[in-house]
Each structure stands twice: as structure tokens, then as C-alpha cells.
Amino acid sequence: MITTAGIAVPDDMAEALGRDAGALEAFQDLRPTDQREFVDWLARPGAEARQAKLQQLGRRVRQHRHRPAPAD
């Protein structure tokens, strides 16, 4: 899946988001940098950890609060 912001989402992540319409909508509403953070978070090593992360994904996306960028 490619988000409306142009971020490539792995198939298993897209499937998990697709099972939760609210999470998918919330994910699409995130800024591209925040979407990328979730993709990178999921990609960290560990197959078992990945499955646990996929189960948490919908809740975490809906609860995500944008962090302001550090001051220049």
C-alpha cells in the first residue's frame, strides 16, 4: 500500500490497518514523517515482536500525538 502522502507501507501493516477503519483513517491523516515513524517502528528486528506490534498498531495510531519538531 502507498499512503496518500506517498509512504510505502508493508503488506502486513496495510492488512492490519485495513482491519480497523478508524486506524486506517487516522494513519492516512498523519504527516508523512509520522507515517514513516510507524513503518520504521514495525521494521525493527524480531518476528515475534513484529506480530505483537501489528496487534498494537491500530490503538497506537489512534492515540498518536504529533511531536513538534526541535527548534532550529
MODELLER restraints for C-alpha pairs under 7 A, 6 or more apart:
rsr = mdl.restraints
at = mdl.atoms
rsr.add(forms.Gaussian(group=physical.xy_distance, feature=features.Distance(at['CA:1:A'], at['CA:8:A']), mean=5.96, stdev=0.5))
rsr.add(forms.Gaussian(group=physical.xy_distance, feature=features.Distance(at['CA:1:A'], at['CA:9:A']), mean=5.25, stdev=0.5))
rsr.add(forms.Gaussian(group=physical.xy_distance, feature=features.Distance(at['CA:1:A'], at['CA:10:A']), mean=6.87, stdev=0.5))
rsr.add(forms.Gaussian(group=physical.xy_distance, feature=features.Distance(at['CA:1:A'], at['CA:11:A']), mean=6.72, stdev=0.5))
rsr.add(forms.Gaussian(group=physical.xy_distance, feature=features.Distance(at['CA:1:A'], at['CA:14:A']), mean=6.16, stdev=0.5))
rsr.add(forms.Gaussian(group=physical.xy_distance, feature=features.Distance(at['CA:2:A'], at['CA:8:A']), mean=4.55, stdev=0.5))
rsr.add(forms.Gaussian(group=physical.xy_distance, feature=features.Distance(at['CA:2:A'], at['CA:9:A']), mean=5.97, stdev=0.5))
rsr.add(forms.Gaussian(group=physical.xy_distance, feature=features.Distance(at['CA:3:A'], at['CA:28:A']), mean=6.36, stdev=0.5))
rsr.add(forms.Gaussian(group=physical.xy_distance, feature=features.Distance(at['CA:4:A'], at['CA:28:A']), mean=6.60, stdev=0.5))
rsr.add(forms.Gaussian(group=physical.xy_distance, feature=features.Distance(at['CA:5:A'], at['CA:32:A']), mean=5.78, stdev=0.5))
rsr.add(forms.Gaussian(group=physical.xy_distance, feature=features.Distance(at['CA:7:A'], at['CA:32:A']), mean=6.71, stdev=0.5))
rsr.add(forms.Gaussian(group=physical.xy_distance, feature=features.Distance(at['CA:7:A'], at['CA:36:A']), mean=6.78, stdev=0.5))
rsr.add(forms.Gaussian(group=physical.xy_distance, feature=features.Distance(at['CA:9:A'], at['CA:39:A']), mean=6.47, stdev=0.5))
rsr.add(forms.Gaussian(group=physical.xy_distance, feature=features.Distance(at['CA:13:A'], at['CA:54:A']), mean=6.58, stdev=0.5))
rsr.add(forms.Gaussian(group=physical.xy_distance, feature=features.Distance(at['CA:16:A'], at['CA:54:A']), mean=6.32, stdev=0.5))
rsr.add(forms.Gaussian(group=physical.xy_distance, feature=features.Distance(at['CA:17:A'], at['CA:23:A']), mean=5.88, stdev=0.5))
rsr.add(forms.Gaussian(group=physical.xy_distance, feature=features.Distance(at['CA:17:A'], at['CA:24:A']), mean=4.93, stdev=0.5))
rsr.add(forms.Gaussian(group=physical.xy_distance, feature=features.Distance(at['CA:17:A'], at['CA:58:A']), mean=6.39, stdev=0.5))
rsr.add(forms.Gaussian(group=physical.xy_distance, feature=features.Distance(at['CA:18:A'], at['CA:24:A']), mean=6.14, stdev=0.5))
rsr.add(forms.Gaussian(group=physical.xy_distance, feature=features.Distance(at['CA:20:A'], at['CA:58:A']), mean=6.58, stdev=0.5))
rsr.add(forms.Gaussian(group=physical.xy_distance, feature=features.Distance(at['CA:23:A'], at['CA:58:A']), mean=4.86, stdev=0.5))
rsr.add(forms.Gaussian(group=physical.xy_distance, feature=features.Distance(at['CA:23:A'], at['CA:61:A']), mean=6.00, stdev=0.5))
rsr.add(forms.Gaussian(group=physical.xy_distance, feature=features.Distance(at['CA:23:A'], at['CA:62:A']), mean=5.68, stdev=0.5))
rsr.add(forms.Gaussian(group=physical.xy_distance, feature=features.Distance(at['CA:26:A'], at['CA:61:A']), mean=6.47, stdev=0.5))
rsr.add(forms.Gaussian(group=physical.xy_distance, feature=features.Distance(at['CA:26:A'], at['CA:62:A']), mean=5.85, stdev=0.5))
rsr.add(forms.Gaussian(group=physical.xy_distance, feature=features.Distance(at['CA:27:A'], at['CA:35:A']), mean=6.71, stdev=0.5))
rsr.add(forms.Gaussian(group=physical.xy_distance, feature=features.Distance(at['CA:27:A'], at['CA:61:A']), mean=6.10, stdev=0.5))
rsr.add(forms.Gaussian(group=physical.xy_distance, feature=features.Distance(at['CA:42:A'], at['CA:50:A']), mean=6.06, stdev=0.5))
rsr.add(forms.Gaussian(group=physical.xy_distance, feature=features.Distance(at['CA:42:A'], at['CA:53:A']), mean=6.50, stdev=0.5))
